[in-house]
Amino acid sequence: MKKIDWYILKKFLTTFFFAIFLFAVIAVVVDVSEKTDDFVKSQLGFRRIITEYYFGFIPHIIALLFPLFVFIAVIFFTSKMAGNSEIVAILASGTSYSRWLRPYWIGGILLAAMLWFSNQYVVPKANQIRGSFEARYIDANSSYSSLLNRANNIYLRIDSFTYAGIYMYDTAIKRGGPFFLYTVKNNEVKKNLRADYISWDTATKKWKIEVIVERKLLPMKEEIVQDVERQMSYSFKPVDLSRDKYTKDKLTSPELDRFIQLEELRGSEGLNGLKVERYRRDATCATVLLLTLIGGIVAGRKVRGGSGVHLAVGFVMAALFIITDRFSTIFSTKGNLPPLIAAWIPNMIFVLVVIYLYRKAPK
């Protein structure tokens, strides 16, 4: 990398991190003003509010608007460079337009990788922290609270041959019962297991079933086995039994992949919403790179009106991107549009926008 690369990259990252830090501070101040009464009612100290709520709220709000602030940062500092005729000087010195865009590629890829890792692992954990706090102390009618205070009857398919059910399952204590399990092959029941109780053992990370009666149906006889207690490694975990519409936001990507597989095995409806969320975690990272290039190309041209015109054009493009994203999601969750295509349609469209702007840019 040359000095010009470091110069542009430093301006890019400095502007972005300053903008996102300033926005995070403003978001926290506004959120505190709205939730002051709730914090007082919770009777929690300052430290617990920070660790049990804002450690989740800040990553959530930053990730939500991360691509937009990348876009704004690129337009802002590039427009300033164009206004000072720096870009004209760079291109007039013999630097090609593609070469001038190199630091934008580097910065965009760096920030995209940062967002990718956060979307896969950090933001879901943050959503767990934020969601649990809001359910306990702010929103008494949330799905978390309703699950916490009532029991559920749950039926699921464990694999191609095995079906199970848990009566009166409590998601708070991770315990329920009675529990039953059937193994079916060639339309015949081969094994029937019943237990009075099933609970999640946090130490062994396995299910514990108690007071067991197991029947194995053989061609000419039936074998009955009784047992007091067993440790079982079933394919589902407590998080898979939570009927929470926000579950997809709280699962890391490996957990979400496993959850989708389990839901497909169960034959559950509404899987497109889960798949769109999974694919969008990757697609959003490509969005960061595309918006970086669009911002650099649009703001790199010196125009009358300066940064104001560039920001106006940028916001129009961001609005179009968001509208496209919303429409594709609706067509997937409510229609038959494949989730992978729904998640990537906005990026596909804006790749064409990048190509068009690049060809039309004065070089």
N, C-alpha and C positions, 0 to 999 in steps of 0.2 A: 504494500500500500504506500502511496506517495503522500506528500504533505497535503495536497488538495483533498485527498480521501479522508485523512484524519480531520482536516478542517471542517468539511461538510458533515462527517459522521459525528463529530463533537457537537456541532450546532444542533443536529437532529436529535441526538439522545438527550442533550441538556434541555432543549425545549420541551421534549416529550415528558421527561421525568418531572420537570418543574410544573408542567400543566396538569399532569395526573396527580401530583402531590397536592397542588392547590385545590383541585377538584375534590380530592378525598377529604381534605380539611373542611371544605364548604359542605360536603355531603354529611359529614359527622356532626357539624354544628346544626344543620337543619334537622337531622334525625334526632339529636338530643332535645331540641326545642319541641319537637312533636311528641316525644316519648318521656318527657320529664315526669309527668304524673305516674306513668306506668313504672318507671324506675323507683320512684318514691314508694309506691304501693308494694313493690317486690321486696323492699327492705334489704336490698343487697348493697354491699359496700362498693366504693368506686372501683377497687381492684377487680372484684368479681364481675361487675358490669363490663369492664374492659375485656377480661379474659373469656367470659362466657357469652358475650354478644358481639363486641366490636372486633374481636379477632376473627369473627365470621363475617360480619357486615362489610368491613373494608375490602377484603379480597373479592367478595361478591360484587360490590358496586364497581370496583376497578375493572374486573373482568368483563362486566356487562357493557361498559363503554370504552373498553381498551382500543378496538379498531377505530372508533370515531376520534379518539384523542390522538392516535397516531396520525390520522388524516389531517386533523387540525394543526398539529405540530409541524408536519411537513409543509403544509400550505403557508403557515405563518413565517417560518424561518426562510423558506425558499423565496417567498414573496419579498421579504426584506432584502435578500441577496439580489433579486432581480431589480428591485427599486434602487439599489446602490450600484447597479450596472456590473456587479461582480460576475454574473453568469455570462454576460456579453463578453467581458474580458477573458474569461476562461475559454469560451468557444473561439474567440478571435485569436487566442494564442496557439491554435492548432489542435486543441483537444476536441476529439469527436464527441458528438452528442451521446452516443452509447457509452463512451468512456466517462463522461460527466455523470451519467446515471449510476455508475458502479457503486459509489458509497450509499446510494439509496437502496440498491439491491442488498448490500451487506447489512445496513441498518434494519431493513424490512425483514430479512431472514432471521436476524438476531432477535428482534422483538416477536416475530412469529413463533420461533422456537420457545421463547419464554412463555408466551401465551399458551402454546400447545401443552407444555408440561403442567402449567397451572390448571388448564381445563381438564386434564386427565386425572390429576391427583389432589391439587391444592384447593381449588374452588369447591369440589364436592364435599371435602372435609369442612370447609368454611360454611357451606350451606347446612351441614348437620348442626354445627354450633349455633348458627343464627336461627335456624328453624326450631330447634329444641327450646331455645330461650324464648322466642316469640310465642310458642305454643304454651309454655308454662306460665309466663308472666304478662303477656300482652294480649294474645288472641285466644280467648277461652273457648271459642267455637271452631278452632282449627281442626284439621283432620287428625293431627297428632293427639290432641286432647280427647277427641271422640274415641280414638283407638285405645287411649290410656284408660278410659273409664268404662268401657263396655267389652264384653266378650264377643268372640266371633267363632262361627263354624266355618272351617276351611277345608276345601277339597282340592286335591292336586294330583297330577300325574308325575310320578318320579322318574320313570323311564318307559321304554316301549311296552313293557309288560306289567308294570307295577302301578297301582293306584292307592292313594292314601287319603285319610280324612282325620281332622282333629276337631272335636267338639269343645265348645267353650274355651277357646284359646285366648289367653290374655297377653297382648303384645308388651305390656309393661313388665310383667314378671317372667315372660317367656315360658309360660307353663300352661298346659291344657289337658283335657281328657274328658271322656275316653278317646283313645286313638285306635284306628284300624288300618290295616294294610292288606291288599289283595294282590296276588300274582296270577296273571291270566295268560294262558298260552293256548292257541288254537281254539279260542272261545270257550275255554274251560278253566275254572278256578283250580290252580295247583297248590296255592298256599293261602292261608287266612291267618293273620296275626291280629290279636286284639290286646290292648293294654289299658289299664285304668288311667294311667297318667303318662304324660310325655313332657319333658322339660329340657332346656338347653343348659349344658354343663360348661360354664365359662372357662374352667380350668383345662379340660380336655378338648374343648371345641367340638364336642359330639353331643348327640341327643341321648338322653337317658329315659328309658321307658320302664315302667314299674307295673307289677302284678300282671304278668303276661300269660296268655293262653295262645299257643300256636298250633294250628292244624295243617298237616301236610296230606293232601289227597292223592293217594296212590291208586293204581288201577283196581285193586281188589280189596283195599283196606284204607284205613285212616290212622295216621299217627298224630298223637296229641302230646305236646310238650308244654309243661308249665314252668314258669321261672319267676323269681321275685324281682329281678332287676337286670337290665342289660344296657351296655353302651353301644350305640348304633351310629354308623357314619352314613347318613342319608345325604342325598345330593342337594337338599334345600337347607337354608339357614334361617335364623329368625328374621333377618331383613327381608327375606323372600315372602314372608307371611304377613308383612305389614301392608294393609290396604290403604296406602297413602299416595295421593295423586302427585306428591312432590318427591316420591322415592327416586325417580330418575335423576333428579338434581342433586341428590345426596350420595349417590354411588360413584365411586371411582370408575374409570373406564373398564378395567378388568372385571370389577364387580358387576357393572352394567351389562357387559357382554355375557357373563354367566347368568344374570337375571333374565336377559332376553332369551337365551337358550332354554331356560327353565319355563318361561312363559310360553314359548313355542311348543314345548313338550306338553304343557297343560292344555294347549289349544285355546289360550286366552285371546280375547278381543282387544283391540286398541294397541296392537304391537307397533303400528307405524309411528305413533308418538314417541315410543322408546327408541326406535331405530333412527328417527330423524334427529333426536337429541344426541345419539351416539355419533352419527356421521357429522353433525354440525360441529362437534368439538374439534374435529380435524379440519373441516371446511373453513371455520372462522380464522384459523391460522393463515390459510391461503388468502383470506380476505385482507388481512393486515398487509401482506406483501403487495397485493393489487392496489389497495388504497394508497400505499406509500408511493408507488409508481405514478398513479393518477395524480396525486398531490404534487409530486415533483414536476411532472410534465405540464400540468395546468398552471402552477404558480411560477414556473421557470420563465414564463414569457412576460416581459415588462409591458404593462398596459396602463392606460389612464384610469385612475381610481385606486391603483395600488392594491394593498392587501384586502381592502373591502370587497373589491370585485372578485378576487380569488376566493375569499371566504364564502361569498354568496354562491359562486359556482360550486364550491366544495360542498356546501350544505344541501344544495339541490341534488347533487349526485348521491350524497349520503342518504337523503330522503328516498330517492328512487331505489337505492339498494335495499333499504329497510322494507319498503313496500313490496318489492319483488320477493324478498325473503319471507314475509308474512303470507303472501299469496301462495307461494310454493308449499309452505308448511300446512296451510289449510287444505290445499288440494290433496296432500298426502294423508293427513289425519282423517279427513272427512270424505276423501275420494279414493281413487285407485292409483294415484301417482306414486311410483316407487320411492321409498324414503331416501335412498342414495342420490337419486336425481333431484329430489326436492331440496336436499341439503346443499347440493352443489350448483343448482341452477343459477343463483345470483352470481357466483364466481365465474360460471361459464359465460354469462352475459357480459360481465365486466372485464373479462379477458379480451373480448372483442372491443370494448371501449378503450382499453389500454392500447391495443394495436392501432385503432383508429386515431387516437390522440397522438401517439408516437409518430405516425406517418404524417400527420398534419402539423406537427410542432415545427416552428422555424429553427433550423439547425445552422 
